[in-house]
Amino acid sequence: MKKMNLPKVGMITFSDPREHEYKVLYEEKTAARMKQAVEYFADYDMELYTFDQAARSPQEIDRQTKELMQKGVEVFIANIPCWTWPNGVVRGVLNMGLPTVLMSNDDPSTHGTVGLLGSGGALNQIGYRHLRIQQDFTDVHPNLFDTKLMPYIRAAAAVRKLQGQVFGFIGGRSLGIDTGSFDPMQWKKQFKIDSDHVDHEEIIRRAEAVDPERIEKAFKWLVESVGAVKYDEKLTEERLKYQVACYLATKDIIAERHLDFGAIKCMPDLTNFRAPQCISTALLNGGYDGDGEFEPFPISCEADADGALSMEILKLVSGGMPTMFADVSHIGYAEKLIYLPNCGSMCTYYAGRSCDGCRNMKNIELRRANRPSGGAVTFTVPSAGAMTMARLCRVDGAYQMFIIETEFVEPSKEILDAFVKARGVHQLPVAFMKADFDIEKFVDVFNSNHISGVAGNYKQELIDLCGILGIEPVVIG
C-alpha cells in the first residue's frame, strides 16, 4: 500500500563561527557536505527541510530553528560536517526540543569528529538523549543511514505524531479483560494522547438513522467484493445490512469526534443483543470500502486500549500501513507456530497484502458469527509474509513493549484441518505466526492475551521508540 505521513525532518548545518578559520579551513568542505546530505536524503522516505547556509551565530541558529518549528518538523538533525562550537549545537537542539540526531563524518580533513563528540558530550551533560551517526555519504562504509538513522527517524516521528491524538474508547471493559484497560491520565502524561469515551448506544442510535440508500450502496459493494457470503439462519441479508449500518455509523462518529484510533467493546453487549462489529473493525483497519481508499483507522476489539495504541504505533512507524489485532489463542509447540485468531474480524489487507483492496476482499468469506445476535465474521487465513508483532503491557504501572520480528506462514493442510476440527462450530479468521524462538519463555513472560501486528520489519524502530518514550523493550527471538 502507498505509505503516507512521511517523517518531517528538519536539518541545520553548523560550522565554526570564527571568520578566519571558517573561510580558510571549513567553508568549502561545509558547503560540499551540505549539498551531499540534501542529495542523499532525497532517496529516502522523508520530508526534509533545511537551509542553503550554515548556522554560525546565535542569531542565525535562532532564525533557522524558528523556521523549522513553523514547518512542523518532527525530528531534528544537527549536521556537523566540520568543527563547530558545541554550545551552538546545544542551542539549536534546545530551541527545537525534538528527538535529535547528531550527524558527522570520519574524514580526517574536516575535524568533524571533534565537533560531533564535543556536542554529544555537552548534550549528555544536560541529560538530552540523542542519536549519533558518523558516516560519509558513500557506499564504502556499512550503511548506517538504513540500519540506524532511518529507524530512529521513523520512531521519533511516530512519537511526535502521537502527541495530540484522540483515542476513541467505545463501550468499556469487555469480558473482564483487565489487560485491555488503560489509565487515560497516564496516556496524557506519557504519550500526550487524549481519550474520548463513546457509549455503544451512540452506534445504535446512528445506525438506525443512516440513510437507507447509503446502506444499500455499502452493502452492495461489500457482498460483491468478498469471495463469498455464506448465508444461513444466523447470517441473513437483514443482519448483514445492520452490521453495515453500524459500520457507517462508526465512521461518522470517528469523523465528527476527530478520532485518530480506537477500541470497541462489542462483546457481550452488542454480540448478544444487536450485532457483532466485525465488519466495522475489518474495514476500518483495512483502509478501503465502497467509497474508496482512506487512511487506515487502527481499532481493536474487546475494548483493548493498549492493543489499539500498539496498533497505532505500528501504523506510524511503518508509514501508515494497515495493522491487525488478534488473540494469542493456541501454541503449537511441535510445529513451532502460534495461532492468532480474532474473535470475528481480521483486517482486510492481510487477506492478500495487495495494493488493490478488491483483490484482498476476494480472499474473504463472510461466515456466520456464533453469537446470540448472529451476523457475519470476516473469515480468512492471512497471507504469508514478514510481520512485526508488538504489544504494550504494564508491569506494576510501568509500560513495556514486547517486540517480535517474525512472519505469517501458510499452514499445511494437516495443521489447518486439525485446527478446524478442534474448533468445531466456532470458526474464526486465524493467522499462523512462525515461532522460531523460545516458546516456553514467551509463554512465561508475555503479559497479554492479545497481540498487534503490521506487515514488514520494524524491530529497530520500536526499540528506538521505546528509548524515546522511556518504555522497556522486550525483544522476543
N, C-alpha and C positions, 0 to 999 in steps of 0.2 A: 504494500500500500504506500501511497505517497506520504512522505514524512512532512509534518507541519511543526509549527512552534520551534523553529531552529533557535539555538542559543544566541543571545545578543551579547557580543563580546566587545569590550572597549579596550583599546591598546594605546598606551603612551610610551614613547621612546625617551629615555632620559640620557643626558650626556653632561660632560664636565662644564660647570658654569664659568670657569676661568677662560677668558677670551684667548689668551696666547696659546694655552695647551689645546683648547678646542680647535683653533684654526690650524695649528701646526701638526697636531697628533691625531685628532679624533673626528674632525668634521667629515672628511671624505669617507672614512670607514663607517661612521654612524649613518650617513645618508644611504650608502650602498646596502647596509643591512636592514634599514627601514624598508627599502624597496623590495628586498628579498622576502621579508616577512609578509608583506601585503600580497605579493605574487604567490607565495607558497600557500598561504591560508585560503586563497581563492578556490582551491580544490577541495576544501573541507566544508562540511555541513554546518555553517555558522553564518551569522550576520556580523561582519567585522566593521567596527567604527574606529577610525584612527586619524592621524594628522600628518601633514607634509613636513612639519618641522619638529625637531626635538625640543623637549621641555628642559630648559636650563636655569630657569629662575623661579622663585616662589610665585611670582605673578603669572608666569606662563603655565606653571603647574596648576594653579588655581583656575585659570581660564579653561584649560583643556579638560580638567576633571569636571568642572561645572557643565561644560557642553556634553560630555559623555553621560552625565546623570540625566540631563534633559532628554537624551536619546533613549533612556530607559534600559541601559545596558545591565546585564545580569552577572557578568564575570569580568574581572579586571586583569589584564596582562601588563605588567611593568617590564617593558623591553629594555634591557641593559646591554647594548651591543659593545660598549666600551666603558672605560672607567667613568663613574659619576659619583657625586657626593651622596652617600647613603641617606642623609637626612632629607634630601629632596624626594627620594623614592618613598620614604616613610610618609612624608607629607601627602604625596599623591595617593598612597594606599589608604591613609586615614580619611582623606577627603571622600574617597569612593565608598569605603565601608562595605566592600563586597568580598566574596571569595576571590583570592588573589593568586596569580601565577607570576613568579619572577623568572624571566627568560634571558639567557645569555648564551655564550658560545665558548669553545675551548681553543680559539685561535690565539696563539701567544702574542700576536701583534696588537691585540685590541685592549688587553688588560681587563676584559670583561669579567673574568673570574673574580677579580678583586672587588669589582662593583657588586657582583651577584652575592658573594659571601658577606661583604660588609652590610649590604641592605638586608639580606636574610637574617643575619645575626642581630641587627637592630630591631627587626620585627619580632624576633623571638624574645628579645629583652622586654618588650612590652606585651608579650603574650598574644601576638597576632599570628594565627596559624596561616600557612600558605604552602604552595607547591613550588618546587624549584625545577626548572628544565635547563639543562646545559647541552646544547647541540647546535651544530651548524646546519644550515639548510642544504643538506647534501645527503645522498644515499650511502655515503661511506660508513656512517655510524648506524647502529641499530635505531630504528625509527621510533624515538620516544614520543613524537607527536601523536602517533597512532595508539601506542600502548600506554602512555602515561598522561599526555596533555589532554587529548580529546575526551577520554573517560572522565577526567576531572572537570572539564568544561561542561560536559553534559550533566554531570552530577550537580555542579554548582548552579547551573541554570535551572535545574529542576527544583532545587531548594528555594531559589528566588521566586519561581513561578508558583510554588505552593503558598507563598505569603499573600494573604488577602483572599484566598479562595473560600468558597462557601460549600460546606458539606450538607447534603440533604439526607436527614435521618428520618426515613418514612416508616412509621409504626413505632416499634420499641423492641426490647429484647425478645428474641424468638427462641422458643423451645428450651428455655433455661440455659442458653449457650453464653456463659459468662465471658468466654474469650472473645466474643464479638462486641462486648460492651466497651464504652470509652468514657473518658473524662473530658468534656468539652473545653474546660478551662486549661487543662494540661495541653490540649491541642493548640489552644490560642497562645499559650506561653511558648511552647517548644517549636511549633510549626507555623504559628501566626495564621491559623485557619479558623474561620468562623463556622458555626454549625446552625442549621435551621431545622427544627423538629416539625415534621409534617405528619398529620394524622392520616391513617389509612382511609378514613371516611372522605377525605378530600379527593382521593382517586375515585371512589364510588360515586360521589356527587357529580364529579365532572364527567365520568364515563357515561352516566345516564343522560347527560345533556349534550354529548357530542353530536354534531350534525350527522344524520344517517348517511348522507352522500359521502361524507369523509370516511366513515366506517366502511362503507361498501367499496370504495376505491382502495383503501389499505388492505381490506380482506381479499379482494380480487388479486392484488399484487402478491400477497403472501401465498395463497394457495396455488397460484400459477408459477411461483418462483421455486417452491420447495420440490423435492423429488417425489413426495407422495404425502397424502393426508389419509390416515387410517381411521376413518370414521367408525364409530360404534355407539352403543347406548350411552357411554360416558363422554365421548368426544363427538358432539353434534355440531352442525353448522352454527346453530344458535349460540352454543357455548364458546366456540372459536371466535365468533363475531364479538362476543362480550369481552373476551381477552384482548382482542384488537382495540376495542373501545377503551379498555383500561390502559393499553399502551399509549394511545393518543392522548388520554388524559394525563398520563405521567409526563409525556413530552411537553405538554402545556404547562404543567407545574414547574418543570425544570426551566423552561424559558421565562416564565413570569417571575420566578423567585431567584433567578440568576444563579442557579446551582452549577457547580463545577464537577462534582462526582457525588455518589450517593450510596445508600444501602436501604433495602426494603425488607420489612419483617416477613410479610406474606403468610408464613405458617405460624400457628394453625388458623388464625382468624379468616384470612381470605381463602385458603385452601379448603376450609371446612364449609364456609357459608357463601362465598362469592365465586372466585375463580383463581387458580394459580397465576402468578405474574411472570411465568416463564417466557412468554412471548416478549414481554417488555424488556426483561434483562438480556435476552439473547440479541434483540435488535439494537438496543441502546449500546451495548458493549461492542457490537459489530460495526456500527457507524454507517449503515445504509438501510433504506426502506423504500417504499413506493414513491417517496418524494425525492429520492436521490441520495447522494453521499452527504454525510455530516461528520463533524468531529466526534470520534467515539466518546461515549459518556460512560466511564467506569462505574458500575453499580453492582454491589454484592447482594447475595441472597441472605436470608435469615438475619437481617439487620446487623451484619458483621461490619462494624465500623473500621476496625483495624485491617480487616481484609480489603475493604474499599480503599483505604488510604494506601495500602500496599499496591493495589491496582493502579491508583493514580500516580504513584511514584514510578512504577514500571512504565506507564504510558509516557511520562515526561522524560525519563532518561532515554527512552527509545525513539524520541522524536515524534510521538503521537500515535504509536501503534495500538491496535486493539488489544485489550487484555482479557484474561479469563480467570474464572473463580471455580474452585472445586472442593469437594470433600476428600480428605485423606482417608479412603474407605477400606482399602484392603492391601496388605503387604504380601507380595508374592516372594517369599524368601528363596524358594528353589529357582524360580525363573528370573529373579533379581528385577522385579517390576513392582512399581507402586501404582495401584489402581485409583484413578481420580475421577469418580463420577460426580455429577452435580444433581441436586435434588429435582431437577427438571429442565434446567436451562443450560445451554452451552453457547458461548459467544459464536456467532455465525461465521466469523472469519476463519476460525480454526477447523471448520468442516472441509476446507480446501486450500487455505492460505493463498488464495488468488486475489490479485488486484481487482479482478472482476467479481463483484459481490454476487452476481447471479450464478456464477459457477460454484461458489461456496454453497449457496442455497440449495442447489440441486443435490447436494450430498446430505441433506437434512430431510428426515421424515417427521411429520407431526403425528405423534402417537398419544394414546390416552394417558392422562395423568391418573395414577392410582390414589386419588384424593377424594374426599367426600363430594366436593363440588364438581368433579370431572374436569373437562378441558384438556388442553394439549401440553405435551412436553416437546422440546426440540431434540429429537433423538439423532445422534451421530457419534461416530468414533473419530475424534480429531486426527488430522493428517500428521504424518511423521515429520520431524524436523527439530532443529535446535530450539531450546527453550531456556529461559531464565525464570526460575521459580523463586518466590520471595514471600516472607511473612513477617510482619511486625507483631511482636508479642511483648508482654510486660512481665518482668520479674520483680516482685516487691515494688511495683510502681514505676520502675525504670524500663525504658524501651530497649529491646534488642531486635535485630533483624536477621532472620535465617535466610541464607542465600545459597541456591543450588543452580549451577550450570549443568544442564542435562539435555535430554532430547525425548520427544514423544516417539514411540515406535508403533508399528503395525503389529498387533499380536498375531500369533499363529492361530489357525482355525481351532486347534485343540484348546488353546488357552481361552479364546473368546467363547467357544461353545461351553466350556466348563463354567465360566463366569456367568453366562446367561442362564445355565441350568441352576446354578446355585442361587441366583437372584429370584428365580421364579417369575411371578407376575409383575414384580417391581423392577421393570427395565428402565434404565435411565441413560442419558448420554454419558460416555465414560472415555477418559484419556488413559493411555498406558505409558507411564513415565519410567524410563530406564533408571535403574538404581545401582550404578557401579560404584557404590560407596558402602561404608559400614552401616548396614540397615539397622542392626541392633542398637548402635549408638544413636542413629536418627530417631528411633522409637523412644530411646531413653531421654533425649533432650528436646525434641520438637514440642512446642508449647501451644499447639492449636489443633483442632480437628479440620480446619480449613487451610487452603493454600492458594496463592495467586500466581499468575504467570504471564509472560509475554514472549513472543517469538524472537529469537536471536540470542546473542551472548552479551550480557551486561553486568557480569560479576564485578568488574573493577569499578564501574560507575556506581554500583550500590555500596561498595566498600568506601569509596570516596565520599558519597553522600552521607553515610553513617559518620564518617570522621567530621564532616562539617556540622552535622546536627548533634553530635555528642551521643550517638547511639552505638551500642556494642554490635559489631557484625559477627555473625556466627556462620562461617562458611562450611557447608557440608560437602565432603568429597574433595 
